[in-house]
Amino acid sequence: MADIGVFAKSARITGPSRADLQAELKQRYQAGASIRSLAREMGRSYGFVRNILAESEVELRGRGGAHRRKT
């Protein structure tokens, strides 16, 4: 897999670089990585990674965790 952390922290990512990043993040996300783990690995925000995934038209998973049942 390509290294997704090669961009400067505040660099604008456009064109072919953005398309490559979308494909890589989509592949990792669909393989089970969380948005938070991808963001941490890249040094980017959760929102940035989520937007990249949304642009690549990936189906985002729901939030995990325990659910309360009505009593």
C-alpha positions in Angstrom: 0.0 0.0 0.0 1.1 3.5 -0.7 2.2 5.8 2.2 -0.7 8.2 2.8 1.3 10.5 5.1 3.5 12.0 2.4 1.7 15.4 2.2 2.6 18.4 4.3 0.2 19.0 7.1 -1.5 22.0 5.7 -0.9 21.3 2.0 -3.8 21.6 -0.4 -4.2 18.3 -2.2 -5.6 18.5 -5.7 -5.6 16.8 -9.1 -4.0 13.4 -9.5 -2.6 13.4 -6.0 -6.1 13.8 -4.6 -7.5 11.1 -6.8 -4.7 8.7 -5.6 -5.4 9.7 -2.0 -9.1 9.0 -2.5 -8.4 5.6 -3.9 -6.0 4.7 -1.1 -8.2 5.9 1.7 -11.3 4.2 0.2 -9.4 0.9 0.0 -8.2 1.1 3.6 -11.6 2.2 4.9 -13.4 -0.6 3.1 -10.8 -3.1 4.5 -11.9 -2.0 8.0 -9.8 1.0 9.0 -11.6 3.7 10.9 -11.8 7.3 9.8 -10.1 8.3 13.1 -7.2 5.9 12.5 -6.7 7.1 9.0 -6.8 10.7 10.1 -4.2 10.0 12.8 -1.9 8.2 10.4 -2.1 11.1 8.0 -1.8 13.9 10.5 -5.1 15.3 9.2 -8.4 16.0 10.7 -11.3 13.6 11.0 -13.4 15.9 8.8 -10.7 16.0 6.1 -10.6 12.2 5.8 -14.4 12.0 6.0 -14.7 14.5 3.1 -12.2 12.6 1.0 -14.2 9.4 1.6 -17.5 11.1 0.8 -16.0 12.5 -2.5 -14.9 9.0 -3.4 -18.6 7.9 -2.9 -17.7 5.2 -0.3 -20.6 4.1 1.9 -19.7 5.3 5.3 -20.3 2.9 8.2 -22.5 3.9 11.1 -21.1 4.8 14.5 -20.2 1.7 16.5 -20.4 1.1 20.2 -23.0 0.0 22.6 -26.6 0.9 22.1 -29.0 1.4 25.0 -32.2 -0.5 25.0 -35.5 1.0 26.1 -36.7 -0.5 29.3 
